[in-house]
Amino acid sequence: MDTPLTIWKQVSAGQSHACAISTKGVLSCWGWNNSGQLGFNNGGEIASLPTQVGKDSNWKAVAVGIYYTCAIQGTGALYCWGDNSYGQLGVNKPGQTPKHYRVGGNALFASVSIGQSHTCAKKKDGTLWCWGKNFYGQIGDGTTANRNVPTRAGTGVGYTLVVTGENHVCAMAGGGFYCWGGNDQGQLGNGTTADQKSPVLVGAAGIWASISAGKSHTCGRRTNSSIWCWGSNFWGELGNSISINSNTPVQVGTDYDWSSLALGEDFTCAKKISGAIYCWGNNGYSQLAQPATLSYTATPLPVGTDTDWLLITAGQKHVCATKSGGIYCWGYNYEGQIPDNSAWFDYFRAISAKSP
């Protein structure tokens, strides 16, 4: 007899694992667990299907990175687990662990985002706090010193969204957005390639609706539903038909019907208002949901013909998206990122986990 699909309200993909929250508030993770990033102890093995994390059922947000995970409960309490080589768990506890560490004491958080080895989270009061690796100034405190506890990024308030790339951060406030950290590929979008140790205004207020960050490129959706990207463009991840870096925003095509964005290491995916998904950039592991004979594309290509996609998230080299209650994933699968017990990169697989 068929089992019902779990109804997922959020999904987040990282380098070698992914996690999702059901509408019941249950958190499940799958993929490689070499550093305890799945939040439970299975001997560091691969979890080939979504596995419940703990017994709590009040999770509201999750962010997945390289070998670690952070998640927020309904109360606003933030917990992190996995690799803590640079203090990215927000506690002074070196090493790797599946144990869930409460971050910031009694602080209450509204959202969290994970980069390569740094973390940023927005408190309920609208202030922004970051911690972990800070080689390029990505903590935003004016220094390049690593931080193993939450450290305030700049002095701004009223932040509504924060996104993290490999070594850079962008955050929205007042309808505009600020960026800081590594900028060698122009990923901050401020017309230079110089790193920034504190937030600098990049996008003018009133025209930006959302932003998303990849390894070394960034994209934003404007209020007119157009998409603009900047930074590294070696694989065509900026979607402007060429493969030349840009340190200022360039428009993706001429369409004005985009609704959301998800950026991977060197590729980009976006959902249209119609519910269709398009991807562009590097396809070395079929992360664009295209046959492996296509190495890359600098223009958006459709992911199948379906128009009922709901949520989309991009990991380093794979993508997961939801529709009709299930999660569908494609791309790199060497470490179990696509939970169907297959090897390497079967490029379009559905997760049909039982409802917790």
Summary of the structure (lengths in Angstrom):
residues: 356
radius of gyration: 18.6
end to end distance: 17.2
largest distance: 58.7
contacts: 1425
relative contact order: 0.12
helix: 0%
strand: 46%
